[in-house]
Amino acid sequence: MAEKKEGKYYENNIAFSANKNKMSWLFGSKKKPLKMAVEVAEKPQNDKAVLRQIETLQQQIDLLRQQLHRDEAAGQGLAGVKDQSSVVKSEIERIIEGVFDGQGMVGADGSVYDVPANYASKSKLVEGDILKLTINNLGAFVYKQIKPIARQRLVGVLDQDPQNMQYYAVKDGKRWRLLTASVTYYKGEPGDEIIFLIPVESGSRWAAVENIINR
């Protein structure tokens, strides 16, 4: 049953204004209804803000994933470039064939290339041998004997010029130059017996040391 107090009607603890056609919710305090109304009004806005933040984060995650995929693809591309570069380097190796002249190799291009004395001595290269020179991508020179010339073995005496210290193999009044590395390897001294190699047909100025017998 409604009860009238101070210009207001109360029914089930709910006050109705007697002066205005508007309902006032009091629920025991005038401030609480206002606070509840504000919370109810703000809640939908907060939910929308959270949704916007989630969408923003999702977009950022998608962008990061795309960036990672691009980085991986770029890494594979660089690896492919490296592989191709190594193939190109191997392709630019120069191969030159030439004739051994006793000290170096006279290439088909007309240039003279130094042959390591140790290699020539150990390989017993004879003037007229055909060599192949490979210049790799690091600039290293690699020689290989590909066609030895026909050779003959002779026995003579080791001699040395006191002025220029050049060693010679001497036989029947003829002499042939020798690589110093070949003589020192066998610890040769002037007057020792020497076994040496020269071409069979063509004349030569140089000989290869096969052995030295110390006296």
C-alpha positions in Angstrom: 0.0 0.0 0.0 1.4 3.4 -0.9 2.2 5.8 1.9 2.6 9.6 1.4 5.5 11.4 3.2 6.8 14.9 2.6 5.4 15.3 -1.0 6.5 11.7 -2.0 4.7 8.5 -2.2 6.5 5.3 -1.0 5.6 1.9 -2.2 7.8 -1.1 -1.5 10.6 1.3 -0.4 10.5 3.0 -3.8 9.8 6.7 -3.8 7.6 8.5 -6.4 7.8 12.2 -6.7 4.5 14.0 -6.1 5.5 17.0 -8.1 7.0 15.6 -11.3 6.0 12.8 -13.6 9.4 11.2 -13.2 10.5 8.3 -11.1 13.4 8.6 -8.7 15.3 5.5 -7.6 16.6 5.9 -4.1 17.5 2.4 -3.0 18.5 3.7 0.4 21.0 6.4 -0.9 20.8 9.1 -3.5 24.4 8.6 -4.7 24.4 4.9 -5.3 21.7 4.9 -8.1 23.8 7.6 -9.9 27.0 5.5 -9.6 25.3 2.4 -10.8 23.8 4.3 -13.8 27.3 5.6 -14.7 28.8 2.1 -14.4 26.1 0.7 -16.6 26.7 3.4 -19.2 30.5 3.0 -19.2 30.6 -0.8 -19.4 29.7 -1.1 -23.1 32.3 1.6 -23.9 35.0 -0.4 -22.0 34.1 -3.6 -23.8 34.5 -1.8 -27.2 37.9 -0.4 -26.1 39.1 -3.9 -25.2 37.9 -5.2 -28.5 39.8 -2.5 -30.3 43.0 -3.3 -28.4 42.6 -7.0 -29.2 42.2 -6.2 -32.9 45.2 -3.9 -32.8 47.4 -6.6 -31.1 46.2 -9.1 -33.7 47.2 -6.8 -36.5 50.7 -6.3 -34.9 51.1 -10.1 -34.6 50.2 -10.5 -38.2 52.7 -7.9 -39.2 55.4 -9.6 -37.2 54.6 -13.0 -38.8 54.9 -11.4 -42.2 58.2 -9.8 -41.3 59.6 -13.2 -40.1 58.5 -14.9 -43.4 60.2 -12.1 -45.4 63.4 -12.5 -43.3 63.5 -16.3 -43.8 63.0 -15.8 -47.5 65.8 -13.2 -47.6 68.1 -15.6 -45.8 67.4 -18.4 -48.3 68.0 -15.9 -51.1 71.4 -14.9 -49.6 72.3 -18.6 -49.3 71.5 -19.1 -52.9 73.7 -16.1 -53.9 76.6 -17.5 -51.9 76.3 -20.9 -53.6 76.2 -19.3 -57.0 79.2 -17.1 -56.1 81.3 -20.2 -55.2 80.4 -21.8 -58.6 81.4 -18.6 -60.4 84.7 -18.5 -58.6 85.4 -22.1 -59.7 84.5 -21.2 -63.2 87.0 -18.3 -63.4 90.0 -20.6 -62.7 92.6 -20.1 -65.4 94.1 -23.1 -67.1 97.2 -22.6 -69.1 99.3 -25.1 -70.9 102.9 -24.6 -71.8 106.4 -26.0 -72.3 109.0 -26.4 -69.5 112.2 -24.5 -70.5 114.4 -25.8 -67.7 113.4 -23.2 -65.1 109.9 -22.0 -65.9 107.0 -22.6 -68.2 106.5 -20.8 -71.5 102.7 -20.5 -71.8 100.6 -20.7 -74.9 99.8 -17.0 -74.3 103.5 -16.1 -74.7 104.1 -15.4 -71.0 106.7 -17.2 -68.9 105.5 -18.6 -65.5 107.9 -19.5 -62.7 107.9 -23.2 -61.8 108.9 -23.9 -58.2 112.4 -25.4 -58.2 111.4 -28.0 -55.6 108.6 -29.3 -57.8 110.7 -29.3 -60.9 113.5 -31.2 -59.0 111.2 -33.8 -57.4 109.3 -34.4 -60.7 112.6 -34.5 -62.6 111.2 -32.2 -65.3 113.1 -32.2 -68.5 113.3 -29.3 -70.9 110.5 -29.8 -73.4 107.9 -31.4 -71.0 104.4 -30.2 -71.5 102.8 -28.7 -68.3 99.4 -27.5 -67.3 99.1 -24.6 -64.9 95.9 -24.0 -63.0 95.5 -20.6 -61.3 92.7 -21.0 -58.8 90.4 -18.3 -57.5 92.8 -17.7 -54.5 95.7 -16.9 -56.9 97.6 -20.1 -56.2 99.6 -21.7 -59.0 99.2 -25.5 -59.4 101.4 -27.3 -61.9 100.9 -30.7 -63.4 103.1 -32.6 -65.9 100.7 -33.8 -68.6 103.0 -34.9 -71.4 106.7 -35.8 -70.7 109.1 -35.5 -73.6 111.1 -38.6 -74.6 114.3 -38.5 -72.6 117.7 -40.2 -72.3 119.9 -41.0 -69.3 123.5 -39.9 -69.2 126.3 -40.2 -66.7 128.7 -37.3 -66.3 130.6 -35.1 -63.8 129.2 -32.4 -61.6 130.8 -29.0 -62.1 130.2 -25.5 -60.8 131.1 -22.0 -62.2 133.0 -20.2 -59.4 131.8 -16.8 -60.6 128.0 -17.2 -60.8 127.9 -20.5 -58.7 125.8 -22.2 -61.5 125.9 -26.0 -61.4 126.5 -28.0 -64.6 126.4 -31.6 -65.7 129.5 -32.2 -68.0 129.9 -35.1 -70.5 132.2 -35.4 -73.5 133.0 -31.7 -73.5 129.3 -30.6 -73.4 127.6 -29.2 -70.3 124.0 -28.7 -69.2 122.7 -26.3 -66.6 121.2 -27.8 -63.4 118.8 -26.5 -60.9 120.5 -25.6 -57.6 117.7 -27.2 -55.6 118.3 -30.5 -57.4 122.0 -30.5 -56.6 121.7 -29.4 -53.0 119.0 -32.1 -52.4 121.6 -34.8 -53.2 124.3 -32.8 -51.4 126.4 -32.7 -54.6 129.9 -31.3 -54.8 132.0 -30.4 -57.8 133.7 -33.5 -59.1 130.9 -35.9 -58.0 129.4 -38.4 -60.5 126.0 -37.3 -61.7 123.2 -39.2 -63.5 121.1 -36.8 -65.5 118.2 -36.7 -68.0 118.0 -34.7 -71.3 115.6 -34.9 -74.3 116.3 -37.7 -76.8 116.0 -35.8 -80.0 116.1 -32.0 -79.5 119.1 -30.3 -78.0 118.8 -28.6 -74.6 120.5 -26.2 -72.3 119.2 -27.8 -69.1 119.2 -31.3 -67.6 117.3 -32.9 -64.8 119.2 -34.5 -62.0 118.3 -38.1 -61.4 121.0 -38.9 -58.9 124.4 -37.8 -57.6 127.1 -40.2 -56.4 129.4 -38.5 -53.9 133.1 -39.2 -54.3 
